[in-house]
Amino acid sequence: MYEKLFSVATAVERVTGQRLDPSSLQRWRKKGVSGVTLNTVRVGGRRMCSKADVRQFLEKVTAQADGEQASGVAHTNRQRQAAINQAEVDLDKFGI
């Protein structure tokens, strides 16, 4: 079952309790913040999203700002390479 969809402005307002400038909402959707974009869908020519989409976006942006990894994916090249090296060691250990 799908979540209820709202206009982007309404969804953000219901989650945050604040009305944001439409240009901020467009930027969140198109360019994102710190590499995180707001997930939206197009319904009849209008962009819409769920409150869960807004919450997920805000959680990821906050985690990014706090230097955490919201998705568990390595962010820097050094972290990424260390994760690759560890995965290769693990695969060799299991003979894969």
N, C-alpha and C positions, 0 to 999 in steps of 0.2 A: 504494500500500500504506500502511496506517495504522501509526502508531507504537504500540508497546505502551503500554497505559494502566495506571496504578497509582492507588491511593487518593491523594488529595492529600498526606496526611501522608507516605506512603511515597515518592512522587515527590520531594518536597522533601528528605526525609532522604537519598535516594540521590544527589541533586545536591549538597547542602550538607554532608552528613555530620552534620547536627544535627537533633534532634527539636525541633520548635517547638510552642508552645502551640496547641491546636486553635482557640482564639479568634483568634489571629493569622492562621491559615490562612483562616478564615471571612471575616475583615476583608479579606484580600488578594483574595478571590474576589468579595465583595459591594461593598465601598466602594473598595478599591484603596489604593495608596500613591502620593501625588502625582499622582493622576489615571490611574494605571496599574493595571489589574486583571489578576488571574491567570485565564487562559482555562481553563475546565473544561467537562466534558460530564457529563451525567447518564446513568448506566448502571444499570438495575435499582434505582433509588432511591438510588444512591450517587453522590457527586461524584468524578470521576476526571480525571486529566490525564496528560500525557506528561512525560518529563524535559525534552524540548525546550520545552514550555510553561513549565516552571519556569525554565529557563535564559533564555528570552526575557523573561520577567517581571523576573528579577533584572537582566538587562542594561539593560532600559528604566528600571527604578527607579534603577539606578546612574547611568546617563546623565543622568537628570532631576536627581538629587542633585548631579551634577558640573556642571550647567548646560549640558549638551550636548543636542543634538536627536537622539535615537536613531532616529527615523523619518524625519528630514529635513524634518519639517513645522514651520513657524514656530509658536512657542508664545505670544509676546506679541502684543498687538494691533498694536503698531508694526511688528514683524517680519512679521506676517501682511499688513498693509496694504502694506508695502514689496514683499512677494512678489507681491501682487495687481497693484500698479502696474507692476512689472517684467514680469509676464506680459502685461499689456495692451500695453505698449510692444513686446514681442516679437510679439504677435499683429498689431499694426498694421504692424510691419515686414514681415511676411509677407502682409499684405493680408487677414487673416482677421478 
